[in-house]
Amino acid sequence: MGDSLQLTPLAQILAGILLLVLGRKLFWVFVGVIGFFAGVHYGAQVLAGLDEWLRLVIAFGIGVVAAVLALVLQRLAVAIAGAFVGGTFAIQLAPLIGVHTDAGITMAFFFGAVLTAVLLSVLFDPVLILLSNDMGSLMIADALALNDVLTLLVIAVLFVVGLVIQSRIGPAVRD
């Protein structure tokens, strides 16, 4: 048993597609997927001593709790998930644009998280589309394990595809 816990590329691609297509329409799915992703990503570090199957169960539980909170405390849950996405997106892009120091990556996460949470509180639907496309395109590009240039290209293309799809399917489902 290793200490890293990873989603299979297929699972990452499917979760990414779900975010690209339904991230705005069913915002609780967005929050649930982000909760699960955070549980998988950070659970490997925090819960390193546990068996992999137990870490997956815990990650799934985090995703379910996040989705339920999104239904009950809509804007707060989306703002928290959005802060995670904004920070994660910033640290994923930082090395691609030349930021490689720990301090630079930490600052990128903080800046991305705060900016995203503020934008979500002001412009819920449009920012929700942007965030779900950010995370969906990142998950898919990460699963493909491409070089930096191709990764940026895939992220850009998928982001635009997600924007087109989500802008045509109507506003988020609330209440």
VMD Tcl script that builds the backbone (N, CA, C; Angstrom):
set m [mol new atoms 525]
animate dup $m
set s [atomselect $m all]
$s set {name element resname resid chain x y z} {
  {N N MET 1 A 0.844 -1.191 0.000}
  {CA C MET 1 A 0.000 0.000 0.000}
  {C C MET 1 A 0.873 1.232 0.000}
  {N N GLY 2 A 0.676 2.128 -0.973}
  {CA C GLY 2 A 1.422 3.374 -1.020}
  {C C GLY 2 A 0.684 4.452 -0.258}
  {N N ASP 3 A 1.389 5.556 -0.035}
  {CA C ASP 3 A 0.769 6.660 0.668}
  {C C ASP 3 A 0.000 7.587 -0.258}
  {N N SER 4 A 0.150 7.407 -1.556}
  {CA C SER 4 A -0.586 8.275 -2.461}
  {C C SER 4 A -1.909 7.617 -2.821}
  {N N LEU 5 A -2.915 8.434 -2.940}
  {CA C LEU 5 A -4.243 7.967 -3.304}
  {C C LEU 5 A -4.650 8.742 -4.535}
  {N N GLN 6 A -4.857 8.050 -5.613}
  {CA C GLN 6 A -5.139 8.713 -6.872}
  {C C GLN 6 A -6.423 8.159 -7.477}
  {N N LEU 7 A -7.135 9.020 -8.156}
  {CA C LEU 7 A -8.254 8.559 -8.962}
  {C C LEU 7 A -7.681 7.939 -10.228}
  {N N THR 8 A -8.367 6.976 -10.785}
  {CA C THR 8 A -7.914 6.442 -12.065}
  {C C THR 8 A -8.123 7.520 -13.121}
  {N N PRO 9 A -7.339 7.487 -14.201}
  {CA C PRO 9 A -7.549 8.493 -15.259}
  {C C PRO 9 A -8.988 8.516 -15.765}
  {N N LEU 10 A -9.606 7.352 -15.915}
  {CA C LEU 10 A -10.989 7.308 -16.388}
  {C C LEU 10 A -11.931 8.008 -15.405}
  {N N ALA 11 A -11.752 7.764 -14.103}
  {CA C ALA 11 A -12.600 8.417 -13.098}
  {C C ALA 11 A -12.401 9.926 -13.124}
  {N N GLN 12 A -11.144 10.373 -13.286}
  {CA C GLN 12 A -10.876 11.811 -13.374}
  {C C GLN 12 A -11.527 12.410 -14.607}
  {N N ILE 13 A -11.444 11.716 -15.718}
  {CA C ILE 13 A -12.039 12.221 -16.962}
  {C C ILE 13 A -13.559 12.291 -16.828}
  {N N LEU 14 A -14.169 11.257 -16.255}
  {CA C LEU 14 A -15.631 11.267 -16.076}
  {C C LEU 14 A -16.071 12.379 -15.127}
  {N N ALA 15 A -15.345 12.562 -14.024}
  {CA C ALA 15 A -15.675 13.642 -13.090}
  {C C ALA 15 A -15.487 14.993 -13.772}
  {N N GLY 16 A -14.438 15.120 -14.566}
  {CA C GLY 16 A -14.194 16.360 -15.301}
  {C C GLY 16 A -15.298 16.670 -16.288}
  {N N ILE 17 A -15.756 15.656 -17.001}
  {CA C ILE 17 A -16.860 15.845 -17.953}
  {C C ILE 17 A -18.130 16.258 -17.215}
  {N N LEU 18 A -18.399 15.622 -16.089}
  {CA C LEU 18 A -19.559 15.971 -15.281}
  {C C LEU 18 A -19.513 17.445 -14.882}
  {N N LEU 19 A -18.338 17.918 -14.478}
  {CA C LEU 19 A -18.199 19.319 -14.101}
  {C C LEU 19 A -18.356 20.245 -15.306}
  {N N LEU 20 A -17.793 19.850 -16.449}
  {CA C LEU 20 A -17.885 20.688 -17.649}
  {C C LEU 20 A -19.329 20.827 -18.138}
  {N N VAL 21 A -20.109 19.777 -17.984}
  {CA C VAL 21 A -21.463 19.773 -18.531}
  {C C VAL 21 A -22.517 20.224 -17.515}
  {N N LEU 22 A -22.405 19.778 -16.260}
  {CA C LEU 22 A -23.466 20.026 -15.282}
  {C C LEU 22 A -23.049 20.862 -14.077}
  {N N GLY 23 A -21.837 21.406 -14.074}
  {CA C GLY 23 A -21.343 22.142 -12.913}
  {C C GLY 23 A -22.226 23.299 -12.486}
  {N N ARG 24 A -22.836 23.966 -13.421}
  {CA C ARG 24 A -23.721 25.091 -13.099}
  {C C ARG 24 A -25.150 24.616 -12.860}
  {N N LYS 25 A -25.614 23.740 -13.697}
  {CA C LYS 25 A -27.012 23.307 -13.634}
  {C C LYS 25 A -27.317 22.638 -12.291}
  {N N LEU 26 A -26.432 21.774 -11.869}
  {CA C LEU 26 A -26.601 21.075 -10.596}
  {C C LEU 26 A -25.406 21.421 -9.711}
  {N N PHE 27 A -25.448 22.619 -9.117}
  {CA C PHE 27 A -24.283 23.102 -8.383}
  {C C PHE 27 A -23.901 22.195 -7.224}
  {N N TRP 28 A -24.853 21.456 -6.665}
  {CA C TRP 28 A -24.526 20.545 -5.571}
  {C C TRP 28 A -23.652 19.393 -6.065}
  {N N VAL 29 A -23.790 19.030 -7.363}
  {CA C VAL 29 A -22.887 18.032 -7.948}
  {C C VAL 29 A -21.478 18.610 -7.998}
  {N N PHE 30 A -21.386 19.884 -8.391}
  {CA C PHE 30 A -20.094 20.568 -8.418}
  {C C PHE 30 A -19.441 20.514 -7.038}
  {N N VAL 31 A -20.186 20.887 -6.005}
  {CA C VAL 31 A -19.639 20.908 -4.656}
  {C C VAL 31 A -19.295 19.494 -4.190}
  {N N GLY 32 A -20.138 18.513 -4.510}
  {CA C GLY 32 A -19.855 17.126 -4.131}
  {C C GLY 32 A -18.608 16.579 -4.794}
  {N N VAL 33 A -18.457 16.843 -6.091}
  {CA C VAL 33 A -17.262 16.382 -6.813}
  {C C VAL 33 A -16.020 17.056 -6.250}
  {N N ILE 34 A -16.106 18.348 -5.956}
  {CA C ILE 34 A -14.967 19.066 -5.391}
  {C C ILE 34 A -14.640 18.507 -4.007}
  {N N GLY 35 A -15.649 18.219 -3.201}
  {CA C GLY 35 A -15.418 17.619 -1.881}
  {C C GLY 35 A -14.734 16.268 -1.994}
  {N N PHE 36 A -15.197 15.444 -2.930}
  {CA C PHE 36 A -14.578 14.140 -3.140}
  {C C PHE 36 A -13.136 14.304 -3.625}
  {N N PHE 37 A -12.935 15.188 -4.591}
  {CA C PHE 37 A -11.596 15.430 -5.121}
  {C C PHE 37 A -10.657 15.914 -4.020}
  {N N ALA 38 A -11.134 16.834 -3.180}
  {CA C ALA 38 A -10.306 17.327 -2.069}
  {C C ALA 38 A -10.000 16.192 -1.103}
  {N N GLY 39 A -10.994 15.344 -0.836}
  {CA C GLY 39 A -10.776 14.202 0.051}
  {C C GLY 39 A -9.740 13.233 -0.496}
  {N N VAL 40 A -9.796 12.956 -1.791}
  {CA C VAL 40 A -8.821 12.062 -2.421}
  {C C VAL 40 A -7.450 12.711 -2.436}
  {N N HIS 41 A -7.408 13.955 -2.842}
  {CA C HIS 41 A -6.126 14.648 -3.013}
  {C C HIS 41 A -5.408 14.855 -1.680}
  {N N TYR 42 A -6.115 15.389 -0.701}
  {CA C TYR 42 A -5.486 15.694 0.573}
  {C C TYR 42 A -5.580 14.548 1.568}
  {N N GLY 43 A -6.531 13.655 1.372}
  {CA C GLY 43 A -6.650 12.497 2.248}
  {C C GLY 43 A -5.432 11.592 2.193}
  {N N ALA 44 A -4.786 11.538 1.036}
  {CA C ALA 44 A -3.577 10.727 0.891}
  {C C ALA 44 A -2.478 11.235 1.818}
  {N N GLN 45 A -2.453 12.525 2.069}
  {CA C GLN 45 A -1.435 13.105 2.939}
  {C C GLN 45 A -1.851 13.025 4.409}
  {N N VAL 46 A -3.074 13.366 4.708}
  {CA C VAL 46 A -3.542 13.433 6.083}
  {C C VAL 46 A -3.812 12.040 6.664}
  {N N LEU 47 A -4.331 11.140 5.840}
  {CA C LEU 47 A -4.712 9.804 6.301}
  {C C LEU 47 A -3.771 8.728 5.767}
  {N N ALA 48 A -2.503 9.040 5.666}
  {CA C ALA 48 A -1.526 8.151 5.022}
  {C C ALA 48 A -1.446 6.773 5.677}
  {N N GLY 49 A -1.738 6.649 6.951}
  {CA C GLY 49 A -1.615 5.373 7.634}
  {C C GLY 49 A -2.771 4.407 7.400}
  {N N LEU 50 A -3.845 4.869 6.781}
  {CA C LEU 50 A -5.021 4.022 6.572}
  {C C LEU 50 A -4.945 3.292 5.235}
  {N N ASP 51 A -5.700 2.197 5.144}
  {CA C ASP 51 A -5.784 1.471 3.878}
  {C C ASP 51 A -6.422 2.350 2.812}
  {N N GLU 52 A -6.054 2.084 1.556}
  {CA C GLU 52 A -6.546 2.905 0.445}
  {C C GLU 52 A -8.070 2.863 0.337}
  {N N TRP 53 A -8.678 1.697 0.538}
  {CA C TRP 53 A -10.132 1.602 0.415}
  {C C TRP 53 A -10.822 2.465 1.467}
  {N N LEU 54 A -10.247 2.557 2.672}
  {CA C LEU 54 A -10.833 3.367 3.727}
  {C C LEU 54 A -10.690 4.852 3.409}
  {N N ARG 55 A -9.569 5.227 2.824}
  {CA C ARG 55 A -9.388 6.621 2.409}
  {C C ARG 55 A -10.383 6.991 1.308}
  {N N LEU 56 A -10.670 6.045 0.409}
  {CA C LEU 56 A -11.671 6.312 -0.631}
  {C C LEU 56 A -13.062 6.467 -0.032}
  {N N VAL 57 A -13.396 5.650 0.948}
  {CA C VAL 57 A -14.693 5.755 1.620}
  {C C VAL 57 A -14.814 7.110 2.316}
  {N N ILE 58 A -13.739 7.530 2.980}
  {CA C ILE 58 A -13.743 8.832 3.649}
  {C C ILE 58 A -13.884 9.952 2.620}
  {N N ALA 59 A -13.169 9.855 1.508}
  {CA C ALA 59 A -13.270 10.871 0.445}
  {C C ALA 59 A -14.695 10.919 -0.099}
  {N N PHE 60 A -15.307 9.755 -0.301}
  {CA C PHE 60 A -16.691 9.707 -0.765}
  {C C PHE 60 A -17.610 10.364 0.257}
  {N N GLY 61 A -17.380 10.078 1.538}
  {CA C GLY 61 A -18.172 10.697 2.602}
  {C C GLY 61 A -18.053 12.209 2.608}
  {N N ILE 62 A -16.838 12.708 2.386}
  {CA C ILE 62 A -16.630 14.160 2.305}
  {C C ILE 62 A -17.428 14.731 1.138}
  {N N GLY 63 A -17.422 14.036 0.013}
  {CA C GLY 63 A -18.188 14.486 -1.153}
  {C C GLY 63 A -19.675 14.519 -0.875}
  {N N VAL 64 A -20.203 13.495 -0.202}
  {CA C VAL 64 A -21.637 13.453 0.126}
  {C C VAL 64 A -21.992 14.577 1.095}
  {N N VAL 65 A -21.171 14.760 2.130}
  {CA C VAL 65 A -21.426 15.837 3.088}
  {C C VAL 65 A -21.388 17.191 2.381}
  {N N ALA 66 A -20.420 17.374 1.502}
  {CA C ALA 66 A -20.316 18.631 0.759}
  {C C ALA 66 A -21.563 18.862 -0.096}
  {N N ALA 67 A -22.050 17.813 -0.763}
  {CA C ALA 67 A -23.252 17.948 -1.597}
  {C C ALA 67 A -24.477 18.288 -0.747}
  {N N VAL 68 A -24.627 17.641 0.408}
  {CA C VAL 68 A -25.759 17.929 1.297}
  {C C VAL 68 A -25.670 19.369 1.810}
  {N N LEU 69 A -24.469 19.784 2.218}
  {CA C LEU 69 A -24.293 21.169 2.661}
  {C C LEU 69 A -24.616 22.152 1.544}
  {N N ALA 70 A -24.281 21.774 0.315}
  {CA C ALA 70 A -24.585 22.652 -0.821}
  {C C ALA 70 A -26.081 22.829 -0.988}
  {N N LEU 71 A -26.850 21.802 -0.692}
  {CA C LEU 71 A -28.303 21.910 -0.793}
  {C C LEU 71 A -28.877 22.753 0.338}
  {N N VAL 72 A -28.262 22.658 1.527}
  {CA C VAL 72 A -28.781 23.370 2.697}
  {C C VAL 72 A -28.216 24.787 2.797}
  {N N LEU 73 A -26.926 24.907 2.658}
  {CA C LEU 73 A -26.239 26.202 2.788}
  {C C LEU 73 A -25.615 26.559 1.446}
  {N N GLN 74 A -26.463 26.803 0.481}
  {CA C GLN 74 A -26.051 26.912 -0.914}
  {C C GLN 74 A -24.842 27.805 -1.138}
  {N N ARG 75 A -24.976 29.055 -0.885}
  {CA C ARG 75 A -23.904 30.001 -1.228}
  {C C ARG 75 A -22.636 29.763 -0.417}
  {N N LEU 76 A -22.770 29.424 0.860}
  {CA C LEU 76 A -21.585 29.176 1.678}
  {C C LEU 76 A -20.827 27.948 1.169}
  {N N ALA 77 A -21.545 26.874 0.896}
  {CA C ALA 77 A -20.895 25.653 0.410}
  {C C ALA 77 A -20.232 25.877 -0.941}
  {N N VAL 78 A -20.899 26.598 -1.818}
  {CA C VAL 78 A -20.317 26.872 -3.133}
  {C C VAL 78 A -19.113 27.802 -2.987}
  {N N ALA 79 A -19.179 28.768 -2.068}
  {CA C ALA 79 A -18.036 29.669 -1.856}
  {C C ALA 79 A -16.822 28.897 -1.343}
  {N N ILE 80 A -17.027 27.966 -0.433}
  {CA C ILE 80 A -15.915 27.158 0.084}
  {C C ILE 80 A -15.348 26.272 -1.023}
  {N N ALA 81 A -16.227 25.596 -1.756}
  {CA C ALA 81 A -15.760 24.763 -2.868}
  {C C ALA 81 A -15.080 25.633 -3.918}
  {N N GLY 82 A -15.637 26.795 -4.168}
  {CA C GLY 82 A -15.046 27.717 -5.133}
  {C C GLY 82 A -13.667 28.188 -4.720}
  {N N ALA 83 A -13.487 28.458 -3.435}
  {CA C ALA 83 A -12.168 28.859 -2.941}
  {C C ALA 83 A -11.163 27.731 -3.165}
  {N N PHE 84 A -11.584 26.498 -2.906}
  {CA C PHE 84 A -10.696 25.353 -3.144}
  {C C PHE 84 A -10.345 25.248 -4.626}
  {N N VAL 85 A -11.349 25.396 -5.489}
  {CA C VAL 85 A -11.113 25.304 -6.935}
  {C C VAL 85 A -10.210 26.437 -7.409}
  {N N GLY 86 A -10.499 27.653 -6.977}
  {CA C GLY 86 A -9.682 28.791 -7.384}
  {C C GLY 86 A -8.237 28.627 -6.950}
  {N N GLY 87 A -8.033 28.181 -5.720}
  {CA C GLY 87 A -6.679 27.946 -5.226}
  {C C GLY 87 A -5.995 26.806 -5.953}
  {N N THR 88 A -6.720 25.719 -6.177}
  {CA C THR 88 A -6.162 24.570 -6.886}
  {C C THR 88 A -5.823 24.931 -8.322}
  {N N PHE 89 A -6.714 25.665 -8.969}
  {CA C PHE 89 A -6.459 26.089 -10.349}
  {C C PHE 89 A -5.201 26.955 -10.402}
  {N N ALA 90 A -5.050 27.864 -9.438}
  {CA C ALA 90 A -3.876 28.744 -9.406}
  {C C ALA 90 A -2.583 27.950 -9.200}
  {N N ILE 91 A -2.603 26.949 -8.312}
  {CA C ILE 91 A -1.359 26.193 -8.094}
  {C C ILE 91 A -1.076 25.228 -9.239}
  {N N GLN 92 A -2.098 24.801 -9.957}
  {CA C GLN 92 A -1.871 23.962 -11.137}
  {C C GLN 92 A -1.278 24.774 -12.281}
  {N N LEU 93 A -1.718 26.017 -12.409}
  {CA C LEU 93 A -1.226 26.863 -13.491}
  {C C LEU 93 A 0.117 27.523 -13.164}
  {N N ALA 94 A 0.408 27.718 -11.890}
  {CA C ALA 94 A 1.632 28.431 -11.497}
  {C C ALA 94 A 2.897 27.851 -12.138}
  {N N PRO 95 A 3.144 26.540 -12.051}
  {CA C PRO 95 A 4.361 26.011 -12.681}
  {C C PRO 95 A 4.348 26.138 -14.204}
  {N N LEU 96 A 3.168 26.133 -14.796}
  {CA C LEU 96 A 3.074 26.239 -16.246}
  {C C LEU 96 A 3.459 27.631 -16.744}
  {N N ILE 97 A 3.395 28.618 -15.839}
  {CA C ILE 97 A 3.785 29.979 -16.227}
  {C C ILE 97 A 5.090 30.404 -15.561}
  {N N GLY 98 A 5.818 29.463 -14.984}
  {CA C GLY 98 A 7.150 29.745 -14.466}
  {C C GLY 98 A 7.278 29.937 -12.970}
  {N N VAL 99 A 6.217 29.763 -12.197}
  {CA C VAL 99 A 6.300 29.896 -10.738}
  {C C VAL 99 A 6.589 28.510 -10.162}
  {N N HIS 100 A 7.767 28.364 -9.530}
  {CA C HIS 100 A 8.167 27.050 -9.036}
  {C C HIS 100 A 8.531 27.026 -7.554}
  {N N THR 101 A 8.611 28.169 -6.894}
  {CA C THR 101 A 8.989 28.185 -5.486}
  {C C THR 101 A 7.783 27.844 -4.616}
  {N N ASP 102 A 8.048 27.281 -3.441}
  {CA C ASP 102 A 6.960 26.961 -2.518}
  {C C ASP 102 A 6.195 28.213 -2.113}
  {N N ALA 103 A 6.917 29.302 -1.866}
  {CA C ALA 103 A 6.262 30.552 -1.483}
  {C C ALA 103 A 5.375 31.074 -2.617}
  {N N GLY 104 A 5.855 30.986 -3.846}
  {CA C GLY 104 A 5.069 31.439 -4.992}
  {C C GLY 104 A 3.825 30.614 -5.187}
  {N N ILE 105 A 3.937 29.313 -5.012}
  {CA C ILE 105 A 2.781 28.423 -5.176}
  {C C ILE 105 A 1.774 28.642 -4.047}
  {N N THR 106 A 2.272 28.854 -2.826}
  {CA C THR 106 A 1.381 29.146 -1.701}
  {C C THR 106 A 0.630 30.454 -1.934}
  {N N MET 107 A 1.345 31.457 -2.410}
  {CA C MET 107 A 0.705 32.744 -2.706}
  {C C MET 107 A -0.325 32.585 -3.841}
  {N N ALA 108 A -0.009 31.784 -4.831}
  {CA C ALA 108 A -0.945 31.546 -5.929}
  {C C ALA 108 A -2.223 30.909 -5.392}
  {N N PHE 109 A -2.085 29.907 -4.514}
  {CA C PHE 109 A -3.264 29.252 -3.942}
  {C C PHE 109 A -4.099 30.273 -3.164}
  {N N PHE 110 A -3.458 31.018 -2.287}
  {CA C PHE 110 A -4.173 31.988 -1.461}
  {C C PHE 110 A -4.888 33.025 -2.323}
  {N N PHE 111 A -4.182 33.593 -3.293}
  {CA C PHE 111 A -4.767 34.606 -4.167}
  {C C PHE 111 A -5.947 34.020 -4.953}
  {N N GLY 112 A -5.748 32.833 -5.527}
  {CA C GLY 112 A -6.821 32.193 -6.288}
  {C C GLY 112 A -8.031 31.884 -5.436}
  {N N ALA 113 A -7.809 31.411 -4.196}
  {CA C ALA 113 A -8.911 31.059 -3.299}
  {C C ALA 113 A -9.711 32.290 -2.883}
  {N N VAL 114 A -9.026 33.337 -2.463}
  {CA C VAL 114 A -9.720 34.552 -2.007}
  {C C VAL 114 A -10.464 35.223 -3.160}
  {N N LEU 115 A -9.792 35.376 -4.287}
  {CA C LEU 115 A -10.421 36.009 -5.447}
  {C C LEU 115 A -11.670 35.249 -5.876}
  {N N THR 116 A -11.578 33.940 -5.905}
  {CA C THR 116 A -12.709 33.120 -6.326}
  {C C THR 116 A -13.869 33.208 -5.343}
  {N N ALA 117 A -13.587 33.141 -4.056}
  {CA C ALA 117 A -14.661 33.230 -3.056}
  {C C ALA 117 A -15.376 34.575 -3.137}
  {N N VAL 118 A -14.631 35.650 -3.331}
  {CA C VAL 118 A -15.234 36.984 -3.454}
  {C C VAL 118 A -16.093 37.061 -4.719}
  {N N LEU 119 A -15.557 36.594 -5.831}
  {CA C LEU 119 A -16.323 36.625 -7.084}
  {C C LEU 119 A -17.603 35.804 -6.989}
  {N N LEU 120 A -17.522 34.659 -6.327}
  {CA C LEU 120 A -18.719 33.822 -6.178}
  {C C LEU 120 A -19.788 34.517 -5.351}
  {N N SER 121 A -19.380 35.258 -4.346}
  {CA C SER 121 A -20.378 35.932 -3.514}
  {C C SER 121 A -21.090 37.043 -4.280}
  {N N VAL 122 A -20.437 37.579 -5.306}
  {CA C VAL 122 A -21.024 38.675 -6.076}
  {C C VAL 122 A -21.741 38.179 -7.335}
  {N N LEU 123 A -21.138 37.253 -8.026}
  {CA C LEU 123 A -21.654 36.789 -9.325}
  {C C LEU 123 A -21.800 35.266 -9.324}
  {N N PHE 124 A -22.793 34.760 -8.651}
  {CA C PHE 124 A -22.935 33.317 -8.415}
  {C C PHE 124 A -22.929 32.481 -9.692}
  {N N ASP 125 A -23.915 32.652 -10.557}
  {CA C ASP 125 A -24.038 31.792 -11.739}
  {C C ASP 125 A -22.854 31.879 -12.703}
  {N N PRO 126 A -22.444 33.081 -13.119}
  {CA C PRO 126 A -21.317 33.132 -14.064}
  {C C PRO 126 A -20.022 32.548 -13.487}
  {N N VAL 127 A -19.760 32.826 -12.217}
  {CA C VAL 127 A -18.531 32.307 -11.609}
  {C C VAL 127 A -18.633 30.800 -11.411}
  {N N LEU 128 A -19.815 30.303 -11.109}
  {CA C LEU 128 A -20.005 28.859 -10.984}
  {C C LEU 128 A -19.686 28.162 -12.309}
  {N N ILE 129 A -20.081 28.756 -13.407}
  {CA C ILE 129 A -19.738 28.198 -14.722}
  {C C ILE 129 A -18.223 28.188 -14.900}
  {N N LEU 130 A -17.583 29.300 -14.600}
  {CA C LEU 130 A -16.131 29.389 -14.747}
  {C C LEU 130 A -15.412 28.368 -13.867}
  {N N LEU 131 A -15.845 28.232 -12.615}
  {CA C LEU 131 A -15.185 27.308 -11.693}
  {C C LEU 131 A -15.368 25.852 -12.092}
  {N N SER 132 A -16.580 25.495 -12.467}
  {CA C SER 132 A -16.799 24.105 -12.848}
  {C C SER 132 A -16.021 23.776 -14.116}
  {N N ASN 133 A -15.894 24.745 -15.022}
  {CA C ASN 133 A -15.078 24.532 -16.216}
  {C C ASN 133 A -13.596 24.480 -15.879}
  {N N ASP 134 A -13.149 25.328 -14.948}
  {CA C ASP 134 A -11.753 25.291 -14.508}
  {C C ASP 134 A -11.403 23.899 -13.988}
  {N N MET 135 A -12.191 23.444 -13.027}
  {CA C MET 135 A -11.868 22.172 -12.377}
  {C C MET 135 A -12.069 21.002 -13.325}
  {N N GLY 136 A -13.119 21.028 -14.111}
  {CA C GLY 136 A -13.349 19.939 -15.070}
  {C C GLY 136 A -12.228 19.823 -16.080}
  {N N SER 137 A -11.805 20.956 -16.619}
  {CA C SER 137 A -10.720 20.919 -17.612}
  {C C SER 137 A -9.398 20.511 -16.970}
  {N N LEU 138 A -9.150 20.956 -15.728}
  {CA C LEU 138 A -7.934 20.546 -15.030}
  {C C LEU 138 A -7.913 19.049 -14.754}
  {N N MET 139 A -9.037 18.504 -14.309}
  {CA C MET 139 A -9.091 17.073 -13.997}
  {C C MET 139 A -8.845 16.238 -15.243}
  {N N ILE 140 A -9.450 16.633 -16.347}
  {CA C ILE 140 A -9.273 15.876 -17.587}
  {C C ILE 140 A -7.830 15.995 -18.082}
  {N N ALA 141 A -7.300 17.217 -18.107}
  {CA C ALA 141 A -5.926 17.420 -18.585}
  {C C ALA 141 A -4.924 16.675 -17.704}
  {N N ASP 142 A -5.147 16.676 -16.395}
  {CA C ASP 142 A -4.259 15.960 -15.474}
  {C C ASP 142 A -4.289 14.462 -15.738}
  {N N ALA 143 A -5.460 13.929 -16.034}
  {CA C ALA 143 A -5.588 12.487 -16.304}
  {C C ALA 143 A -4.872 12.091 -17.586}
  {N N LEU 144 A -4.738 13.019 -18.520}
  {CA C LEU 144 A -4.098 12.710 -19.799}
  {C C LEU 144 A -2.573 12.743 -19.720}
  {N N ALA 145 A -2.009 13.339 -18.665}
  {CA C ALA 145 A -0.557 13.382 -18.425}
  {C C ALA 145 A 0.220 13.844 -19.663}
  {N N LEU 146 A -0.074 15.046 -20.116}
  {CA C LEU 146 A 0.575 15.616 -21.294}
  {C C LEU 146 A 1.698 16.565 -20.884}
  {N N ASN 147 A 2.482 17.034 -21.868}
  {CA C ASN 147 A 3.498 18.035 -21.548}
  {C C ASN 147 A 2.816 19.374 -21.270}
  {N N ASP 148 A 3.588 20.357 -20.769}
  {CA C ASP 148 A 3.015 21.634 -20.336}
  {C C ASP 148 A 2.251 22.363 -21.432}
  {N N VAL 149 A 2.800 22.401 -22.635}
  {CA C VAL 149 A 2.144 23.127 -23.733}
  {C C VAL 149 A 0.826 22.454 -24.106}
  {N N LEU 150 A 0.839 21.148 -24.258}
  {CA C LEU 150 A -0.401 20.440 -24.588}
  {C C LEU 150 A -1.416 20.525 -23.446}
  {N N THR 151 A -0.933 20.504 -22.208}
  {CA C THR 151 A -1.828 20.632 -21.064}
  {C C THR 151 A -2.567 21.961 -21.115}
  {N N LEU 152 A -1.837 23.048 -21.359}
  {CA C LEU 152 A -2.484 24.365 -21.469}
  {C C LEU 152 A -3.493 24.397 -22.616}
  {N N LEU 153 A -3.140 23.793 -23.735}
  {CA C LEU 153 A -4.043 23.760 -24.883}
  {C C LEU 153 A -5.314 22.972 -24.562}
  {N N VAL 154 A -5.168 21.807 -23.959}
  {CA C VAL 154 A -6.331 20.980 -23.593}
  {C C VAL 154 A -7.207 21.724 -22.595}
  {N N ILE 155 A -6.586 22.358 -21.595}
  {CA C ILE 155 A -7.359 23.118 -20.608}
  {C C ILE 155 A -8.154 24.223 -21.298}
  {N N ALA 156 A -7.508 24.963 -22.188}
  {CA C ALA 156 A -8.183 26.063 -22.883}
  {C C ALA 156 A -9.345 25.571 -23.738}
  {N N VAL 157 A -9.125 24.512 -24.507}
  {CA C VAL 157 A -10.176 23.986 -25.390}
  {C C VAL 157 A -11.345 23.455 -24.565}
  {N N LEU 158 A -11.056 22.662 -23.540}
  {CA C LEU 158 A -12.132 22.112 -22.715}
  {C C LEU 158 A -12.884 23.207 -21.976}
  {N N PHE 159 A -12.170 24.214 -21.528}
  {CA C PHE 159 A -12.804 25.336 -20.840}
  {C C PHE 159 A -13.833 26.010 -21.756}
  {N N VAL 160 A -13.452 26.268 -22.993}
  {CA C VAL 160 A -14.361 26.913 -23.952}
  {C C VAL 160 A -15.544 25.988 -24.265}
  {N N VAL 161 A -15.279 24.714 -24.448}
  {CA C VAL 161 A -16.356 23.754 -24.712}
  {C C VAL 161 A -17.344 23.756 -23.539}
  {N N GLY 162 A -16.829 23.726 -22.317}
  {CA C GLY 162 A -17.698 23.769 -21.148}
  {C C GLY 162 A -18.511 25.049 -21.066}
  {N N LEU 163 A -17.884 26.178 -21.401}
  {CA C LEU 163 A -18.619 27.454 -21.407}
  {C C LEU 163 A -19.791 27.412 -22.371}
  {N N VAL 164 A -19.552 26.902 -23.565}
  {CA C VAL 164 A -20.607 26.832 -24.577}
  {C C VAL 164 A -21.738 25.930 -24.090}
  {N N ILE 165 A -21.385 24.758 -23.585}
  {CA C ILE 165 A -22.413 23.807 -23.133}
  {C C ILE 165 A -23.226 24.392 -21.987}
  {N N GLN 166 A -22.541 24.894 -20.956}
  {CA C GLN 166 A -23.268 25.363 -19.776}
  {C C GLN 166 A -24.058 26.644 -20.026}
  {N N SER 167 A -23.593 27.468 -20.941}
  {CA C SER 167 A -24.349 28.697 -21.221}
  {C C SER 167 A -25.644 28.400 -21.959}
  {N N ARG 168 A -25.758 27.233 -22.526}
  {CA C ARG 168 A -26.966 26.865 -23.279}
  {C C ARG 168 A -27.976 26.048 -22.471}
  {N N ILE 169 A -27.604 25.553 -21.285}
  {CA C ILE 169 A -28.525 24.658 -20.576}
  {C C ILE 169 A -29.311 25.306 -19.448}
  {N N GLY 170 A -29.181 26.586 -19.244}
  {CA C GLY 170 A -29.994 27.258 -18.253}
  {C C GLY 170 A -29.300 27.449 -16.928}
  {N N PRO 171 A -29.959 28.215 -16.045}
  {CA C PRO 171 A -29.340 28.573 -14.755}
  {C C PRO 171 A -29.256 27.399 -13.777}
  {N N ALA 172 A -28.534 27.645 -12.713}
  {CA C ALA 172 A -28.358 26.638 -11.667}
  {C C ALA 172 A -29.718 26.295 -11.057}
  {N N VAL 173 A -29.846 25.045 -10.657}
  {CA C VAL 173 A -31.055 24.585 -9.986}
  {C C VAL 173 A -30.884 24.852 -8.492}
  {N N ARG 174 A -31.728 25.703 -7.941}
  {CA C ARG 174 A -31.663 26.021 -6.513}
  {C C ARG 174 A -33.020 25.776 -5.887}
  {N N ASP 175 A -32.991 25.401 -4.617}
  {CA C ASP 175 A -34.204 25.161 -3.820}
  {C C ASP 175 A -35.061 24.115 -4.390}
}
mol reanalyze $m
mol bondsrecalc $m
mol representation Tube
mol addrep $m
